[in-house]
Structure formats: C-alpha cells, structure tokens
C-alpha cells in the first residue's frame, strides 16, 4: 500500500523513493539509446544525484544496465539482451 501525504502542496509517497526511481529510470534508459549520466537522469526525475546514483547502482548490480566510463563521466545504457 502506498500512503500519500502533503507538505506545502507537495505530495510525498511513503513507498521507498529509490524503488520509484528504479522504475522510472528503467523507462528513461529504454527510450534513450545514447546513454545518460547520473546528472541527466536525476534532472529528468527531479531527484538528487545521490538517489539517482543509488538506483543506477542497483540496476547495474542486477545486470539490467551497462555503464561506460568516459573520463570522469559514466554513461548508463539499457542492456540489450542477445537472443
């Protein structure tokens, strides 16, 4: 069950924020094939870079995304499964 509560007109959800970001990140990475940085993902989802980084680390650990390091930047891609 998801509980909603408000503070100053903003809705907060008691379900774990990281779980919500995980689901939304999956959708974003499936649509964008050029790869995205943590900052780009956090900007799209309106969350902190830390929250986005935690969600992406979980996706990487689950083997759902690939990460390409370019200098001090990491590009995150949805992993395409070979058939």
N, C-alpha and C positions, 0 to 999 in steps of 0.2 A: 504494500500500500504506500502511496506517495502522499505526503502531507504538504499542503501549501500554506505558507504564512507570509504576511507582508510587513514591510518596514519602509516608510516613506514612499509608498507607491510601487515598490519593487517586490516582485514575487520571489520567494526563496523556496527551494524544494529540499526536503529532508533526506531524499534519496541521495546517495553519495555523489558528489559533484564529479568525481573522476569517472564514475560509471556513465554518467550522462555525456561527458566529454569524449569518452571512448566511442560511444555510438555515433556521435556527430562527427568525430574525426574519421571514422571509417567511411562515412558517406562523402566527406570532403576529399579524402585521398583517392577514393574510387573515381571521382569525377575529374580530378586534376592529375593529368599524367606527366606533368613536367617536374613534379617533386615540389615539396613545400618545406619551408623552415619552421621551426617551433614558433618564431615570432609571427609568421604569416597565419599559422593555424590558430594561435591564441588571439590574434586580431579578429579573425573571422568568427570565432566562437565567443568573443567578449569575455575571456577568462585570462588569468595571469599566465605568464610564460612557465612558471613552475607547475601549475596544474596541467597545462598542455604537455610539458615535458614528462610528467609522471604518466599521463595517459599514453603517450607515444612509446615510452619505455615498456609499458605493459603490452602494447601491441607488438613491439619488436620481440619481446620475450616469448610471446605466443606464436611467433613466426608468421604474423599476418602482414607485416610491412618490411620493406628493405630500407636501409639507411646508407646513404652515400656521403662520405666526408669530403668536403672541398675546402681546404684551408681550415679556418675556424668555424665553418658553417656545415650543418648537417641537413641534407635534403632527404625527406621522407617520401617514400613511394608505396603505393598499394602493391603487394606482391602478386604477380600474375602466376597462377598455377599452370604447370605444364600438364597436358593430357596425354 
